[in-house]
Amino acid sequence: MSRAKLSSKSQIVLPASIRRQLNINPGDKLEITAENNVIMIRKSPQSALDALDSCSSDSWHNYAEELDNERDQWKA
């Protein structure tokens, strides 16, 4: 478990090992939530595509091809 100290300006520094593990770089956006006395910090996806890519399901893959096929049927 990594630990961080809250500064007098209410800032924390994420440990380097965690930044490397999550590939967090200066300027990246983070999502912060709190529930039941637990704070969770996640790296925010840069786009909706990145968010979908991180899903465990592959059901959305090749969706663009399927959508194009459906559009072609409407044109006929």
ABEGO torsion letter per residue (X at the ends): XBBBBBBAAGBBBBBAAAAAAAGBBBGBBBBBBBBGGBBBBBBBBABAAAAAAABABAAABGAAAAAAAAAAAAAX
